Each structure stands twice: as structure tokens, then as C-alpha cells.
Amino acid sequence: GLFGASSSGGAAPAFGSAPGGASGGAVGLQQALATVVEHRKVNDLLRLWEERIHKQAQHFEACATQILHFDTEIIANAAKIKVLRGEHAQLKSRQDLVDQSIQQILEQQDTLGRLLTSLEETMISKMPDQAGGPPPPAGGPPPPPPPRPPRPPRPAPRGARPWERGAARQPTTDTTSKTCSGLARA
């Protein structure tokens, strides 16, 4: 029965009225106390779990905020990389155009150099005939042709250092040809 009431026939004795009822009431009181203690333990356990879950939720929220910050940085850096790749492609195409132009200029310079050389040789071969100079000595070798002017220097190769580029553009003087031609005339 409830709180020490017997389930057997008859009226239930009042709380604490009979000696047999007192022991039944004590058992009921112990059961009630045990139930209250058990409820307190369950409530304490639930409160501990709630605190743990709350702490874990705060920890997860902090991690989520940090991950969101990292994701934002990654997205911003990806956008920067995309811009840099576009600029790189643009600069590379411009560099390729400049390289093609330089190559065309080099080819034109080589062609002009060959043309000037052939014109110079033609002019030199026709000069003694038109100048009316003294005929070559009989039985002797013809006089040597005058020295050719120095050829314009080639531009420095791509990637040359500035001091090398400057050195490549300065005309060189050929002292041996002047000395030899001076001896031939003497």
C-alpha cells in the first residue's frame, strides 16, 4: 500500500497509530526518501550532462568561428591567385610579342648586314676600274682592297646584364687591320 497502508482487508491504521503501522510507515518513509534521493541524483546527473553539453557547444561554436575565418581567408587568397594568374598570362603574352619583335629585328639586321656586305664588295670590285687609278703592276699581284669598316655589333643576348649590353653596343676598333693596311700602302 501507499505510505504503509496494508492492502489486506480492513481499515488502514492511521499514520503512526499502531505499532505494526509504525514499521510500515517507516518503510514507506524510507522508500520516499530513497525516491527523493534518486530524483536528486538523476537531477544532478542531468545538470552535469547539461553543463558538459553546453561547454561542448561553446567549444564547437568557437571552432566553427575559427573555421569560418580560415575559409574566408582561403576564399580571399583564391581570388588574389586568380587575379595574379590573369596578370601573369597578360604579361607573358606581352613578353612573347616583344620576343617576336626582337627576333624580327635581329633577322632584319642580319639581312641588312649581308646586303651591305655584298654592296660593299660590289663597290670595291668596281672602284679601281672607275677611279682611273694606276693599273696593277705587271706580273705582280693586285693591291689588297682597303679595309672594311667594322660591322655594327649585335645586341646583347636576352637576359644579359646591363654592363654587358653596353659593352656589346660599343664599336670595336680593329688595330691589326689598320696596321696591316698601313704596311701594305707603304
RATACOR-V542430 format. One record per helix or strand. SS is the DSSP state (H for helix, E for strand). FROM is the first residue (numbers start at 1). TO is the last residue. If there is no record, write none. Layout:
[[SS | FROM | TO] [SS | FROM | TO]]
This chain:
[[H | 2 | 4] [H | 19 | 131] [H | 162 | 169] [H | 175 | 185]]
